[in-house]
Amino acid sequence: MTEAPTTDQSPIAAMASDGSKTKPTMPPATAQSTALQVRDVHVSLAGRPVLTGVNLHVSRGELVGLIGPNGAGKTTLLRTVLGLLQPTSGQVEVEGRAVRPGRVPIGYVPQRHEFAWDFPISVATTVMTGLTGRLGLFRRSQISDWEAVADALERVKLADLADRPVGQLSGGQRQRVLVARALALRPTVLLLDEPFTGLDMPTQDLLADLFQALAHEGRAVLMTTHDILSALDGCDRIALINRKIVAAGDTTELSSDPQAWMDAFEVGPESALMRVLKAA
């Protein structure tokens, strides 16, 4: 078994010096094949219905924005797709297989406040933690794992900070670390939970461009967001959620359907939300 270098030099730095890093390739994709399928999913928490009859699909090659008011069930749906929450009825499938925790490689970018940033580890090691489920308890990381980490850091433009302690990073850099952590799995399906919250515009633009590129490379990307204008500009499709999918369609279709937005957000035609949509 080949293990990562054990010198004081980081494994990523060692690979850079000897030229051993190889570029990964995405598995071949069937054009517009459905990667994520949510079928009539119901979820209750503490006896209270949170999701009711959710139906949603995301195909390889598209970026879908999941938009709804606070408490609409957006994060709950992502956690259900991950297998962290069990639906009371219905089913979630990835690449045609029922989801089980740790069994299907799904990349997940949680909200930034959910991560323990004061833990004394480097950026590269933090990204490596994204592979824990795949590595298991008894297999040590190999060169191929560190190659995946290095490639992910390159995608988010943090390769030069691989050895820096994560506690020393800015908010935008931390968000990029979380994205790299998800990409290290080289997943077919990527879930993003409010990835733009609290970021400056350059970082938002960098990540928005990256998410579009990842979708165009053949991944299925599902993103929750409150940034309606950015979603309308950058997503291929939008799904409006309020415990159930109220409406779904391409961005042009939904931007011209004010009733769908009023139903999803439970607001009137003169609300601030509708003024934003009219200005879009």
C-alpha positions in Angstrom: 0.0 0.0 0.0 1.4 3.4 -1.0 0.9 6.0 1.7 1.3 9.8 1.6 4.8 11.1 2.2 5.8 11.2 5.9 8.4 14.0 5.8 7.8 17.5 7.3 6.9 18.7 3.8 3.1 18.4 3.2 2.0 15.6 0.8 0.7 18.2 -1.7 4.0 20.1 -1.6 5.9 16.8 -2.2 3.8 16.0 -5.2 4.3 19.4 -6.7 8.1 19.0 -6.3 8.3 15.6 -7.9 5.7 16.2 -10.6 3.7 13.0 -9.7 0.3 14.7 -9.6 -2.1 13.6 -12.4 -5.2 15.3 -13.4 -8.5 13.5 -12.6 -11.2 12.8 -15.1 -15.0 12.8 -14.7 -16.8 9.5 -15.4 -18.5 9.6 -18.8 -22.0 11.1 -18.6 -25.1 10.5 -20.6 -26.3 13.9 -21.8 -28.9 15.3 -19.4 -29.2 11.9 -17.6 -31.0 12.3 -14.2 -28.4 12.0 -11.4 -30.6 13.0 -8.5 -34.3 12.0 -8.2 -36.5 12.9 -5.2 -39.8 11.0 -5.3 -42.8 12.1 -3.2 -40.7 12.6 -0.1 -42.3 13.4 3.2 -40.2 14.3 6.2 -41.3 15.1 9.8 -39.1 16.5 12.6 -40.3 16.1 16.2 -43.7 15.1 14.9 -44.1 18.2 12.7 -44.3 17.9 8.9 -41.4 19.7 7.3 -41.5 18.3 3.8 -44.7 17.1 2.1 -44.7 15.2 -1.1 -41.5 16.7 -2.6 -40.7 15.7 -6.2 -37.5 17.1 -7.7 -34.9 15.9 -10.2 -31.5 17.3 -11.1 -29.7 16.1 -14.3 -26.1 15.8 -14.9 -24.9 19.0 -16.6 -27.3 21.4 -14.9 -27.2 23.8 -11.9 -30.6 24.0 -10.1 -31.4 26.7 -7.6 -33.6 25.8 -4.7 -35.3 28.9 -3.4 -37.9 29.5 -0.6 -38.6 31.4 2.6 -36.9 30.7 5.9 -38.3 27.5 7.3 -39.4 26.2 3.9 -37.4 23.0 4.2 -34.4 23.7 2.0 -31.7 22.5 4.3 -33.9 19.6 5.4 -34.2 18.5 1.8 -30.4 18.5 1.4 -29.9 16.5 4.6 -32.5 14.0 3.3 -30.7 13.7 0.0 -27.5 13.0 2.0 -29.2 10.3 3.9 -28.8 12.1 7.2 -32.5 12.3 7.7 -34.9 9.5 6.8 -38.1 10.4 5.0 -41.3 9.1 6.5 -42.3 8.1 3.0 -41.0 8.5 -0.5 -37.5 7.8 -1.9 -34.3 9.6 -2.9 -32.1 8.1 -5.6 -28.7 9.0 -6.9 -27.7 7.5 -10.2 -30.7 5.2 -9.9 -29.6 3.9 -6.4 -31.4 4.5 -3.1 -29.4 6.8 -0.9 -27.7 5.4 2.1 -25.3 7.5 4.3 -21.7 7.0 3.2 -22.7 4.7 0.3 -23.2 7.2 -2.5 -20.5 9.8 -3.1 -22.4 13.1 -2.8 -20.4 16.3 -2.4 -21.9 18.6 0.3 -21.0 22.2 1.2 -22.7 23.0 4.5 -23.3 26.6 5.7 -20.0 28.0 7.0 -21.0 28.4 10.6 -21.6 24.6 10.9 -17.9 23.8 10.6 -15.4 23.9 13.5 -12.8 26.4 12.3 -10.8 26.5 15.5 -9.6 23.0 15.1 -5.8 23.1 14.7 -5.3 21.5 11.2 -4.1 22.8 7.9 -6.2 23.7 4.8 -5.1 20.5 3.0 -6.0 18.3 6.0 -9.4 20.0 6.3 -10.1 19.2 2.7 -8.9 15.6 3.2 -11.6 15.2 5.9 -14.1 15.3 3.1 -12.8 11.8 2.1 -13.3 10.3 5.5 -16.5 8.4 4.5 -14.8 6.9 1.5 -11.5 6.0 3.3 -13.3 4.3 6.2 -11.7 3.7 9.6 -8.9 1.4 8.7 -7.4 2.7 5.3 -4.8 5.4 5.5 -4.8 8.1 2.9 -2.9 7.4 -0.3 -1.2 9.5 -2.9 -4.3 9.4 -5.0 -6.3 10.9 -2.1 -3.8 13.8 -1.8 -4.0 14.3 -5.5 -7.7 14.7 -5.2 -7.2 17.2 -2.4 -4.6 19.2 -4.5 -6.9 19.3 -7.5 -9.8 20.5 -5.4 -7.7 23.3 -3.9 -6.6 24.3 -7.4 -10.2 24.5 -8.5 -11.0 27.0 -5.7 -7.7 28.9 -6.1 -6.3 28.0 -2.7 -3.4 25.7 -3.7 -0.9 28.2 -2.3 -2.5 28.1 1.1 -2.6 24.3 1.5 -0.4 24.3 4.6 -2.0 27.3 6.4 -4.0 26.6 9.5 -7.7 26.9 8.7 -8.2 29.2 11.7 -6.2 31.9 10.0 -8.4 32.1 6.9 -10.8 34.8 6.0 -14.5 34.1 5.6 -14.3 33.8 1.9 -11.3 31.5 2.0 -13.1 29.3 4.5 -16.1 29.0 2.1 -13.7 28.0 -0.7 -12.2 25.3 1.6 -15.6 23.8 2.2 -16.2 23.7 -1.6 -12.8 22.0 -2.1 -13.7 19.6 0.7 -16.8 18.5 -1.3 -14.9 18.4 -4.6 -12.2 16.1 -3.3 -14.8 13.3 -3.5 -15.0 13.9 -7.2 -18.8 13.5 -6.9 -21.5 13.3 -9.5 -23.9 15.2 -7.3 -23.0 18.4 -5.5 -25.2 20.0 -2.9 -24.6 23.6 -1.8 -26.3 25.1 1.2 -26.4 28.9 1.0 -22.8 29.1 -0.5 -22.8 32.9 -1.1 -23.9 34.1 2.4 -21.6 36.7 3.9 -19.1 36.7 1.0 -17.6 39.7 -0.8 -18.5 40.1 -4.5 -15.2 38.8 -5.9 -15.6 35.5 -4.0 -19.2 35.2 -5.0 -18.2 35.7 -8.7 -15.4 33.1 -8.4 -17.7 30.5 -6.8 -20.6 31.2 -9.2 -18.3 30.7 -12.2 -17.0 27.5 -10.6 -20.4 26.1 -9.9 -21.5 26.7 -13.5 -18.3 25.1 -14.8 -18.8 22.0 -12.5 -22.3 21.6 -13.9 -21.1 22.0 -17.5 -18.5 19.3 -16.9 -21.2 16.8 -16.2 -22.1 17.1 -12.5 -25.6 17.6 -11.1 -25.5 20.7 -8.8 -28.3 21.6 -6.4 -27.9 24.9 -4.6 -30.1 26.6 -1.9 -29.8 30.3 -2.0 -31.6 33.5 -0.9 -29.8 35.5 -3.7 -32.7 35.4 -6.2 -31.1 37.6 -8.8 -27.9 35.6 -8.9 -29.9 32.4 -9.1 -31.9 33.7 -12.0 -28.7 34.8 -13.7 -26.6 31.7 -13.1 -28.9 28.7 -12.7 -30.3 26.5 -15.5 -33.5 25.8 -13.6 -35.2 27.1 -10.4 -37.3 25.1 -7.9 -39.4 27.1 -5.5 -40.0 25.3 -2.2 -42.3 25.9 0.8 -42.5 22.4 2.4 -43.3 21.1 -1.1 -42.1 22.1 -4.6 -44.5 25.0 -5.5 -43.1 25.5 -9.0 -40.1 24.5 -11.0 -38.8 25.4 -14.4 -36.1 27.2 -16.4 -35.2 30.7 -15.2 -36.9 32.5 -18.0 -40.2 30.6 -17.4 -40.2 31.3 -13.6 -39.1 34.9 -13.8 -42.2 35.6 -15.8 -44.6 33.8 -13.4 -45.2 36.1 -10.4 -47.9 34.0 -9.0 -45.5 31.1 -8.4 -43.3 33.4 -6.3 -46.2 34.8 -4.4 -47.4 31.3 -3.6 -44.0 30.1 -2.5 -43.2 33.0 -0.3 -46.8 33.7 0.8 -46.5 37.4 -0.1 -48.6 39.9 -2.1 -48.0 41.6 -5.4 -46.6 44.8 -3.7 -44.1 43.0 -1.5 -40.3 43.8 -1.6 -39.8 40.4 -3.2 -42.0 41.1 -6.2 -40.4 44.5 -6.6 -37.0 42.7 -6.9 -38.4 40.3 -9.5 -39.9 43.1 -11.5 -36.5 44.8 -11.6 -34.7 41.6 -12.7 
